C-alpha cells in the first residue's frame, strides 16, 4: 500500500464512516427519551452543594 492508495481510501470510505458517526450522534442526542438526562446534566454546574 502506498500513500496514494491510503489517501484515496480515506477520502472515500473515511467520509462515509464520519458521516455515519455524525448521523449516529444526532440520533443519540435528539431522541425523545434523552431529554430528561440532558436537562439534568445541564443543571449540574448550577447546583449548590
mmCIF file of the N, C-alpha and C atoms, coordinates in Angstrom:
data_MODEL
# 
_entry.id   MODEL 
# 
loop_
_atom_site.group_PDB 
_atom_site.id 
_atom_site.type_symbol 
_atom_site.label_atom_id 
_atom_site.label_alt_id 
_atom_site.label_comp_id 
_atom_site.label_asym_id 
_atom_site.label_entity_id 
_atom_site.label_seq_id 
_atom_site.pdbx_PDB_ins_code 
_atom_site.Cartn_x 
_atom_site.Cartn_y 
_atom_site.Cartn_z 
_atom_site.occupancy 
_atom_site.B_iso_or_equiv 
_atom_site.pdbx_formal_charge 
_atom_site.auth_seq_id 
_atom_site.auth_comp_id 
_atom_site.auth_asym_id 
_atom_site.auth_atom_id 
_atom_site.pdbx_PDB_model_num 
ATOM 1   N N  . UNK A 1 1  ? 0.844   -1.184 0.000  1.00 0.00 ? 1  UNK A N  1 
ATOM 2   C CA . UNK A 1 1  ? 0.000   0.000  0.000  1.00 0.00 ? 1  UNK A CA 1 
ATOM 3   C C  . UNK A 1 1  ? 0.886   1.244  0.000  1.00 0.00 ? 1  UNK A C  1 
ATOM 4   N N  . UNK A 1 2  ? 0.642   2.085  -0.940 1.00 0.00 ? 2  UNK A N  1 
ATOM 5   C CA . UNK A 1 2  ? 1.383   3.337  -0.969 1.00 0.00 ? 2  UNK A CA 1 
ATOM 6   C C  . UNK A 1 2  ? 0.489   4.478  -0.487 1.00 0.00 ? 2  UNK A C  1 
ATOM 7   N N  . UNK A 1 3  ? 1.067   5.654  -0.415 1.00 0.00 ? 3  UNK A N  1 
ATOM 8   C CA . UNK A 1 3  ? 0.364   6.818  0.129  1.00 0.00 ? 3  UNK A CA 1 
ATOM 9   C C  . UNK A 1 3  ? -0.886  7.150  -0.686 1.00 0.00 ? 3  UNK A C  1 
ATOM 10  N N  . UNK A 1 4  ? -0.797  7.045  -1.998 1.00 0.00 ? 4  UNK A N  1 
ATOM 11  C CA . UNK A 1 4  ? -1.925  7.393  -2.863 1.00 0.00 ? 4  UNK A CA 1 
ATOM 12  C C  . UNK A 1 4  ? -3.120  6.485  -2.605 1.00 0.00 ? 4  UNK A C  1 
ATOM 13  N N  . UNK A 1 5  ? -2.881  5.211  -2.432 1.00 0.00 ? 5  UNK A N  1 
ATOM 14  C CA . UNK A 1 5  ? -3.960  4.265  -2.164 1.00 0.00 ? 5  UNK A CA 1 
ATOM 15  C C  . UNK A 1 5  ? -4.619  4.545  -0.822 1.00 0.00 ? 5  UNK A C  1 
ATOM 16  N N  . UNK A 1 6  ? -3.810  4.789  0.185  1.00 0.00 ? 6  UNK A N  1 
ATOM 17  C CA . UNK A 1 6  ? -4.341  5.082  1.516  1.00 0.00 ? 6  UNK A CA 1 
ATOM 18  C C  . UNK A 1 6  ? -5.122  6.392  1.496  1.00 0.00 ? 6  UNK A C  1 
ATOM 19  N N  . UNK A 1 7  ? -4.617  7.406  0.821  1.00 0.00 ? 7  UNK A N  1 
ATOM 20  C CA . UNK A 1 7  ? -5.293  8.692  0.748  1.00 0.00 ? 7  UNK A CA 1 
ATOM 21  C C  . UNK A 1 7  ? -6.625  8.562  0.007  1.00 0.00 ? 7  UNK A C  1 
ATOM 22  N N  . UNK A 1 8  ? -6.650  7.802  -1.058 1.00 0.00 ? 8  UNK A N  1 
ATOM 23  C CA . UNK A 1 8  ? -7.892  7.593  -1.807 1.00 0.00 ? 8  UNK A CA 1 
ATOM 24  C C  . UNK A 1 8  ? -8.922  6.854  -0.963 1.00 0.00 ? 8  UNK A C  1 
ATOM 25  N N  . UNK A 1 9  ? -8.471  5.845  -0.242 1.00 0.00 ? 9  UNK A N  1 
ATOM 26  C CA . UNK A 1 9  ? -9.368  5.105  0.646  1.00 0.00 ? 9  UNK A CA 1 
ATOM 27  C C  . UNK A 1 9  ? -9.942  6.011  1.728  1.00 0.00 ? 9  UNK A C  1 
ATOM 28  N N  . UNK A 1 10 ? -9.093  6.839  2.327  1.00 0.00 ? 10 UNK A N  1 
ATOM 29  C CA . UNK A 1 10 ? -9.531  7.735  3.399  1.00 0.00 ? 10 UNK A CA 1 
ATOM 30  C C  . UNK A 1 10 ? -10.507 8.775  2.879  1.00 0.00 ? 10 UNK A C  1 
ATOM 31  N N  . UNK A 1 11 ? -10.315 9.235  1.672  1.00 0.00 ? 11 UNK A N  1 
ATOM 32  C CA . UNK A 1 11 ? -11.194 10.259 1.117  1.00 0.00 ? 11 UNK A CA 1 
ATOM 33  C C  . UNK A 1 11 ? -12.562 9.706  0.770  1.00 0.00 ? 11 UNK A C  1 
ATOM 34  N N  . UNK A 1 12 ? -12.678 8.429  0.446  1.00 0.00 ? 12 UNK A N  1 
ATOM 35  C CA . UNK A 1 12 ? -13.977 7.873  0.088  1.00 0.00 ? 12 UNK A CA 1 
ATOM 36  C C  . UNK A 1 12 ? -14.643 7.225  1.303  1.00 0.00 ? 12 UNK A C  1 
ATOM 37  N N  . UNK A 1 13 ? -14.071 6.151  1.797  1.00 0.00 ? 13 UNK A N  1 
ATOM 38  C CA . UNK A 1 13 ? -14.704 5.425  2.890  1.00 0.00 ? 13 UNK A CA 1 
ATOM 39  C C  . UNK A 1 13 ? -14.571 6.143  4.214  1.00 0.00 ? 13 UNK A C  1 
ATOM 40  N N  . UNK A 1 14 ? -13.553 6.953  4.373  1.00 0.00 ? 14 UNK A N  1 
ATOM 41  C CA . UNK A 1 14 ? -13.425 7.758  5.579  1.00 0.00 ? 14 UNK A CA 1 
ATOM 42  C C  . UNK A 1 14 ? -14.565 8.752  5.692  1.00 0.00 ? 14 UNK A C  1 
ATOM 43  N N  . UNK A 1 15 ? -14.942 9.348  4.570  1.00 0.00 ? 15 UNK A N  1 
ATOM 44  C CA . UNK A 1 15 ? -16.066 10.276 4.556  1.00 0.00 ? 15 UNK A CA 1 
ATOM 45  C C  . UNK A 1 15 ? -17.362 9.564  4.906  1.00 0.00 ? 15 UNK A C  1 
ATOM 46  N N  . UNK A 1 16 ? -17.575 8.401  4.352  1.00 0.00 ? 16 UNK A N  1 
ATOM 47  C CA . UNK A 1 16 ? -18.784 7.625  4.657  1.00 0.00 ? 16 UNK A CA 1 
ATOM 48  C C  . UNK A 1 16 ? -18.812 7.251  6.134  1.00 0.00 ? 16 UNK A C  1 
ATOM 49  N N  . UNK A 1 17 ? -17.686 6.839  6.674  1.00 0.00 ? 17 UNK A N  1 
ATOM 50  C CA . UNK A 1 17 ? -17.586 6.476  8.088  1.00 0.00 ? 17 UNK A CA 1 
ATOM 51  C C  . UNK A 1 17 ? -17.892 7.669  8.987  1.00 0.00 ? 17 UNK A C  1 
ATOM 52  N N  . UNK A 1 18 ? -17.285 8.814  8.715  1.00 0.00 ? 18 UNK A N  1 
ATOM 53  C CA . UNK A 1 18 ? -17.515 10.008 9.528  1.00 0.00 ? 18 UNK A CA 1 
ATOM 54  C C  . UNK A 1 18 ? -18.965 10.474 9.434  1.00 0.00 ? 18 UNK A C  1 
ATOM 55  N N  . UNK A 1 19 ? -19.562 10.373 8.258  1.00 0.00 ? 19 UNK A N  1 
ATOM 56  C CA . UNK A 1 19 ? -20.966 10.752 8.094  1.00 0.00 ? 19 UNK A CA 1 
ATOM 57  C C  . UNK A 1 19 ? -21.869 9.822  8.899  1.00 0.00 ? 19 UNK A C  1 
ATOM 58  N N  . UNK A 1 20 ? -21.563 8.525  8.909  1.00 0.00 ? 20 UNK A N  1 
ATOM 59  C CA . UNK A 1 20 ? -22.355 7.576  9.698  1.00 0.00 ? 20 UNK A CA 1 
ATOM 60  C C  . UNK A 1 20 ? -22.229 7.866  11.192 1.00 0.00 ? 20 UNK A C  1 
ATOM 61  N N  . UNK A 1 21 ? -21.035 8.196  11.653 1.00 0.00 ? 21 UNK A N  1 
ATOM 62  C CA . UNK A 1 21 ? -20.833 8.566  13.055 1.00 0.00 ? 21 UNK A CA 1 
ATOM 63  C C  . UNK A 1 21 ? -21.636 9.825  13.378 1.00 0.00 ? 21 UNK A C  1 
ATOM 64  N N  . UNK A 1 22 ? -21.617 10.817 12.492 1.00 0.00 ? 22 UNK A N  1 
ATOM 65  C CA . UNK A 1 22 ? -22.359 12.059 12.687 1.00 0.00 ? 22 UNK A CA 1 
ATOM 66  C C  . UNK A 1 22 ? -23.857 11.792 12.809 1.00 0.00 ? 22 UNK A C  1 
ATOM 67  N N  . UNK A 1 23 ? -24.403 10.972 11.940 1.00 0.00 ? 23 UNK A N  1 
ATOM 68  C CA . UNK A 1 23 ? -25.833 10.633 11.990 1.00 0.00 ? 23 UNK A CA 1 
ATOM 69  C C  . UNK A 1 23 ? -26.148 9.886  13.286 1.00 0.00 ? 23 UNK A C  1 
ATOM 70  N N  . UNK A 1 24 ? -25.264 8.989  13.706 1.00 0.00 ? 24 UNK A N  1 
ATOM 71  C CA . UNK A 1 24 ? -25.469 8.272  14.962 1.00 0.00 ? 24 UNK A CA 1 
ATOM 72  C C  . UNK A 1 24 ? -25.502 9.203  16.162 1.00 0.00 ? 24 UNK A C  1 
ATOM 73  N N  . UNK A 1 25 ? -24.612 10.192 16.189 1.00 0.00 ? 25 UNK A N  1 
ATOM 74  C CA . UNK A 1 25 ? -24.593 11.156 17.286 1.00 0.00 ? 25 UNK A CA 1 
ATOM 75  C C  . UNK A 1 25 ? -25.863 12.002 17.274 1.00 0.00 ? 25 UNK A C  1 
ATOM 76  N N  . UNK A 1 26 ? -26.323 12.410 16.107 1.00 0.00 ? 26 UNK A N  1 
ATOM 77  C CA . UNK A 1 26 ? -27.575 13.168 16.027 1.00 0.00 ? 26 UNK A CA 1 
ATOM 78  C C  . UNK A 1 26 ? -28.756 12.364 16.548 1.00 0.00 ? 26 UNK A C  1 
ATOM 79  N N  . UNK A 1 27 ? -28.835 11.113 16.174 1.00 0.00 ? 27 UNK A N  1 
ATOM 80  C CA . UNK A 1 27 ? -29.927 10.257 16.645 1.00 0.00 ? 27 UNK A CA 1 
ATOM 81  C C  . UNK A 1 27 ? -29.852 10.093 18.152 1.00 0.00 ? 27 UNK A C  1 
ATOM 82  N N  . UNK A 1 28 ? -28.651 9.896  18.684 1.00 0.00 ? 28 UNK A N  1 
ATOM 83  C CA . UNK A 1 28 ? -28.472 9.757  20.126 1.00 0.00 ? 28 UNK A CA 1 
ATOM 84  C C  . UNK A 1 28 ? -28.878 11.031 20.868 1.00 0.00 ? 28 UNK A C  1 
ATOM 85  N N  . UNK A 1 29 ? -28.489 12.177 20.343 1.00 0.00 ? 29 UNK A N  1 
ATOM 86  C CA . UNK A 1 29 ? -28.726 13.436 21.043 1.00 0.00 ? 29 UNK A CA 1 
ATOM 87  C C  . UNK A 1 29 ? -30.179 13.893 20.965 1.00 0.00 ? 29 UNK A C  1 
ATOM 88  N N  . UNK A 1 30 ? -30.853 13.613 19.878 1.00 0.00 ? 30 UNK A N  1 
ATOM 89  C CA . UNK A 1 30 ? -32.203 14.137 19.688 1.00 0.00 ? 30 UNK A CA 1 
ATOM 90  C C  . UNK A 1 30 ? -33.308 13.117 19.909 1.00 0.00 ? 30 UNK A C  1 
ATOM 91  N N  . UNK A 1 31 ? -32.977 11.972 20.458 1.00 0.00 ? 31 UNK A N  1 
ATOM 92  C CA . UNK A 1 31 ? -34.041 11.016 20.741 1.00 0.00 ? 31 UNK A CA 1 
ATOM 93  C C  . UNK A 1 31 ? -34.866 11.540 21.921 1.00 0.00 ? 31 UNK A C  1 
ATOM 94  N N  . UNK A 1 32 ? -36.168 11.317 21.899 1.00 0.00 ? 32 UNK A N  1 
ATOM 95  C CA . UNK A 1 32 ? -37.038 11.893 22.932 1.00 0.00 ? 32 UNK A CA 1 
ATOM 96  C C  . UNK A 1 32 ? -36.727 11.407 24.346 1.00 0.00 ? 32 UNK A C  1 
ATOM 97  N N  . UNK A 1 33 ? -36.283 10.204 24.519 1.00 0.00 ? 33 UNK A N  1 
ATOM 98  C CA . UNK A 1 33 ? -36.049 9.676  25.866 1.00 0.00 ? 33 UNK A CA 1 
ATOM 99  C C  . UNK A 1 33 ? -34.802 10.262 26.528 1.00 0.00 ? 33 UNK A C  1 
ATOM 100 N N  . UNK A 1 34 ? -33.966 10.974 25.788 1.00 0.00 ? 34 UNK A N  1 
ATOM 101 C CA . UNK A 1 34 ? -32.727 11.511 26.338 1.00 0.00 ? 34 UNK A CA 1 
ATOM 102 C C  . UNK A 1 34 ? -32.895 12.911 26.914 1.00 0.00 ? 34 UNK A C  1 
ATOM 103 N N  . UNK A 1 35 ? -34.019 13.535 26.692 1.00 0.00 ? 35 UNK A N  1 
ATOM 104 C CA . UNK A 1 35 ? -34.180 14.929 27.103 1.00 0.00 ? 35 UNK A CA 1 
ATOM 105 C C  . UNK A 1 35 ? -34.024 15.122 28.608 1.00 0.00 ? 35 UNK A C  1 
ATOM 106 N N  . UNK A 1 36 ? -34.642 14.264 29.409 1.00 0.00 ? 36 UNK A N  1 
ATOM 107 C CA . UNK A 1 36 ? -34.524 14.402 30.865 1.00 0.00 ? 36 UNK A CA 1 
ATOM 108 C C  . UNK A 1 36 ? -33.075 14.276 31.319 1.00 0.00 ? 36 UNK A C  1 
ATOM 109 N N  . UNK A 1 37 ? -32.375 13.300 30.760 1.00 0.00 ? 37 UNK A N  1 
ATOM 110 C CA . UNK A 1 37 ? -30.979 13.076 31.138 1.00 0.00 ? 37 UNK A CA 1 
ATOM 111 C C  . UNK A 1 37 ? -30.119 14.287 30.804 1.00 0.00 ? 37 UNK A C  1 
ATOM 112 N N  . UNK A 1 38 ? -30.308 14.863 29.629 1.00 0.00 ? 38 UNK A N  1 
ATOM 113 C CA . UNK A 1 38 ? -29.513 16.013 29.220 1.00 0.00 ? 38 UNK A CA 1 
ATOM 114 C C  . UNK A 1 38 ? -29.907 17.266 30.005 1.00 0.00 ? 38 UNK A C  1 
ATOM 115 N N  . UNK A 1 39 ? -31.168 17.412 30.346 1.00 0.00 ? 39 UNK A N  1 
ATOM 116 C CA . UNK A 1 39 ? -31.594 18.548 31.176 1.00 0.00 ? 39 UNK A CA 1 
ATOM 117 C C  . UNK A 1 39 ? -30.962 18.469 32.563 1.00 0.00 ? 39 UNK A C  1 
ATOM 118 N N  . UNK A 1 40 ? -30.939 17.268 33.145 1.00 0.00 ? 40 UNK A N  1 
ATOM 119 C CA . UNK A 1 40 ? -30.288 17.084 34.451 1.00 0.00 ? 40 UNK A CA 1 
ATOM 120 C C  . UNK A 1 40 ? -28.798 17.399 34.367 1.00 0.00 ? 40 UNK A C  1 
ATOM 121 N N  . UNK A 1 41 ? -28.151 16.941 33.329 1.00 0.00 ? 41 UNK A N  1 
ATOM 122 C CA . UNK A 1 41 ? -26.716 17.180 33.167 1.00 0.00 ? 41 UNK A CA 1 
ATOM 123 C C  . UNK A 1 41 ? -26.431 18.670 32.951 1.00 0.00 ? 41 UNK A C  1 
ATOM 124 N N  . UNK A 1 42 ? -27.334 19.379 32.300 1.00 0.00 ? 42 UNK A N  1 
ATOM 125 C CA . UNK A 1 42 ? -27.133 20.812 32.067 1.00 0.00 ? 42 UNK A CA 1 
ATOM 126 C C  . UNK A 1 42 ? -27.244 21.615 33.356 1.00 0.00 ? 42 UNK A C  1 
ATOM 127 N N  . UNK A 1 43 ? -27.954 21.093 34.339 1.00 0.00 ? 43 UNK A N  1 
ATOM 128 C CA . UNK A 1 43 ? -28.132 21.812 35.597 1.00 0.00 ? 43 UNK A CA 1 
ATOM 129 C C  . UNK A 1 43 ? -27.026 21.547 36.615 1.00 0.00 ? 43 UNK A C  1 
ATOM 130 N N  . UNK A 1 44 ? -26.145 20.608 36.358 1.00 0.00 ? 44 UNK A N  1 
ATOM 131 C CA . UNK A 1 44 ? -25.097 20.254 37.318 1.00 0.00 ? 44 UNK A CA 1 
ATOM 132 C C  . UNK A 1 44 ? -24.215 21.450 37.698 1.00 0.00 ? 44 UNK A C  1 
ATOM 133 N N  . UNK A 1 45 ? -23.761 22.285 36.775 1.00 0.00 ? 45 UNK A N  1 
ATOM 134 C CA . UNK A 1 45 ? -22.904 23.399 37.193 1.00 0.00 ? 45 UNK A CA 1 
ATOM 135 C C  . UNK A 1 45 ? -23.639 24.448 38.042 1.00 0.00 ? 45 UNK A C  1 
ATOM 136 N N  . UNK A 1 46 ? -24.956 24.471 37.980 1.00 0.00 ? 46 UNK A N  1 
ATOM 137 C CA . UNK A 1 46 ? -25.717 25.485 38.683 1.00 0.00 ? 46 UNK A CA 1 
ATOM 138 C C  . UNK A 1 46 ? -26.133 25.041 40.090 1.00 0.00 ? 46 UNK A C  1 
ATOM 139 N N  . UNK A 1 47 ? -25.974 23.771 40.395 1.00 0.00 ? 47 UNK A N  1 
ATOM 140 C CA . UNK A 1 47 ? -26.369 23.267 41.710 1.00 0.00 ? 47 UNK A CA 1 
ATOM 141 C C  . UNK A 1 47 ? -25.370 23.679 42.771 1.00 0.00 ? 47 UNK A C  1 
ATOM 142 N N  . UNK A 1 48 ? -25.887 23.994 43.955 1.00 0.00 ? 48 UNK A N  1 
ATOM 143 C CA . UNK A 1 48 ? -25.013 24.299 45.078 1.00 0.00 ? 48 UNK A CA 1 
ATOM 144 C C  . UNK A 1 48 ? -24.974 23.078 45.986 1.00 0.00 ? 48 UNK A C  1 
ATOM 145 N N  . UNK A 1 49 ? -23.814 22.726 46.436 1.00 0.00 ? 49 UNK A N  1 
ATOM 146 C CA . UNK A 1 49 ? -23.675 21.538 47.282 1.00 0.00 ? 49 UNK A CA 1 
ATOM 147 C C  . UNK A 1 49 ? -24.005 21.847 48.718 1.00 0.00 ? 49 UNK A C  1 
# 
